[in-house]
Amino acid sequence: MSFHYLLRVIEMCQSKVFLEENGVEKKLMDDCVFLKVENGKVYIQDILNNKKVLKAEISHINFLNHKIYLKPL
C-alpha cells in the first residue's frame, strides 16, 4: 500500500465545519475528524487535535462534499 493511497484514505474521512448565522457561513474548522453533540453543545476536533466547543446544533451534513453545518442556539 502506497503512502499516497493512505493519505487519500485519511483525507476522505475529514470534513469542514461551518457555522450558519443570519444567512452567512463561517468556516470554523478544516479537517474535522471528531464531532459530538451533548447537552446543547457541539464538540469538534481536527486531525491536529485542535478542539472547539460551541453552543450549537447540527443544521445539516453534506456527506458527499465532507461539510458539516451548525446553527447557534
C-alpha positions, 0 to 999 in steps of 0.5 A: 500500500502506497503512502499516497493511497493512505493519505487519500484514505485519511483525507476522505474521512475529514470534513469542514465545519461551518457555522450558519448565522443570519444567512452567512457561513463561517468556516470554523474548522478544516479537517474535522475528524471528531464531532459530538453533540451533548447537552446543547453543545457541539464538540469538534476536533481536527486531525491536529487535535485542535478542539472547539466547543460551541453552543450549537446544533447540527443544521445539516451534513453534506456527506458527499462534499465532507461539510458539516453545518451548525446553527447557534442556539 
